[in-house]
Amino acid sequence: MLVLSRKSLESVVVGQSRSFEQLLKVTVLEIKNGRVRLGFEAAAGIPVHRSEVWERIRAAGDLDSTREDTAVPVAG
């Protein structure tokens, strides 16, 4: 497991270094009362799910199902 520290409004990018294609960008939006709000930006074809939803989809054998937890752009 990779562990990184980020401050509010700082990001982490996941992608292929050879083509510089960004697959996923995770940004810390807010840190308040021991909770962290994260923003996810992913290409349209990449499903993004909370882990418990991903586990249910995986258990059902259908990882290509609807994008139930797709990240929504946040203004601001």
Phi, psi and omega per residue, in radians:
M1 nan 2.297 3.055
L2 -1.546 2.252 3.125
V3 -2.041 2.164 -3.133
L4 -2.195 2.586 3.012
S5 -1.774 2.361 3.113
R6 -2.409 2.530 3.047
K7 -1.663 2.987 3.109
S8 -0.966 2.354 -3.134
L9 1.276 0.101 3.007
E10 -1.592 2.704 -3.013
S11 -2.231 2.897 2.980
V12 -2.255 2.372 -3.133
V13 -2.032 2.349 3.056
V14 -1.943 2.223 -3.129
G15 -3.011 3.081 3.139
Q16 -1.562 2.142 -3.063
S17 -1.225 -0.485 -3.111
R18 -1.178 -0.729 -3.081
S19 -1.816 -0.047 -3.098
F20 0.988 0.501 3.103
E21 -1.432 2.139 3.109
Q22 -1.449 2.061 3.118
L23 -1.588 -0.655 -3.083
L24 -2.673 2.375 3.037
K25 -2.170 2.216 3.129
V26 -2.028 2.186 -3.115
T27 -2.100 2.353 3.032
V28 -1.339 2.002 -3.118
L29 -1.570 -0.634 -3.074
E30 -2.806 2.490 3.023
I31 -2.191 2.026 -3.045
K32 -2.699 2.314 3.092
N33 0.901 0.739 3.104
G34 1.309 0.170 3.134
R35 -2.074 2.589 3.139
V36 -2.090 2.256 3.032
R37 -1.754 2.217 -3.121
L38 -1.999 2.509 3.019
G39 -1.939 2.378 -3.112
F40 -2.050 2.271 3.029
E41 -2.114 2.127 -3.130
A42 -2.408 2.706 3.072
A43 -1.041 2.675 -3.061
A44 -0.954 -0.556 -3.084
G45 -1.519 0.025 -3.092
I46 -1.850 1.971 3.119
P47 -1.218 2.474 3.088
V48 -2.194 2.135 -3.096
H49 -2.340 2.660 2.902
R50 -1.147 2.653 -3.034
S51 -1.070 -0.646 -3.124
E52 -1.198 -0.566 3.070
V53 -1.239 -0.751 3.123
W54 -1.028 -0.729 3.123
E55 -1.093 -0.723 3.111
R56 -1.125 -0.733 3.116
I57 -1.118 -0.771 3.137
R58 -1.073 -0.760 3.138
A59 -1.100 -0.569 3.115
A60 -1.399 -0.172 3.109
G61 1.373 0.422 -3.075
D62 -2.365 1.342 3.114
L63 -1.307 -0.126 3.104
D64 -1.714 0.349 -3.096
S65 -1.272 -3.031 -3.082
T66 -1.011 2.733 -3.112
R67 -1.533 1.164 -3.045
E68 -0.967 -0.706 -3.063
D69 -1.910 0.500 -3.104
T70 -0.989 2.345 3.134
A71 -1.125 2.441 3.118
V72 -1.928 2.315 3.137
P73 -0.990 2.422 3.121
V74 -1.930 2.212 3.125
A75 -1.314 2.525 2.930
G76 2.026 nan nan
